[in-house]
Amino acid sequence: MPFAYVTEPGASLRCRGQTLIVEKDRQQLAEWEIIHLESLVLIGTVHITTPAMKLLLKHGVETAFVTTYGKLLVQLT
């Protein structure tokens, strides 16, 4: 799975070791090992921790922050 999308409003993205975890209301929604990701798109009000952002950058995973209407806000490469 080279591309992943997080679309759940209010979800949080964090890391545990080399794994990215998507959670909302203390419930795990998804998890991906960093080695399987090429790109990540965060849509709407998705929060990301600093350690998760560092892990994405370290492994060269392009990360796009997009509004709920599809407008690109910023992209980390």
C-alpha positions, 0 to 999 in steps of 0.5 A: 500500500504505497498511498494512505489517506486519513479522512476522519475528522478529529483523528490523530496520527501518531507513531509507535516505533516504525508504525503509524497509528490513526486514532480517534476517541481512544479507538484505533482506526488504522495502522501502517508500517512506515516501510510500506508507505510512499505518500500520505494524505491528511484530509480536513481536521486530522492531527499529527504528532511531531514524532510521527511527522519526523518519522515520515520525513526520515523515511521520505514519505511525502505528506500532503495536508488538504482541506475538506474541499480538496485544496492543498495547504502544504506538502512535506517532501 
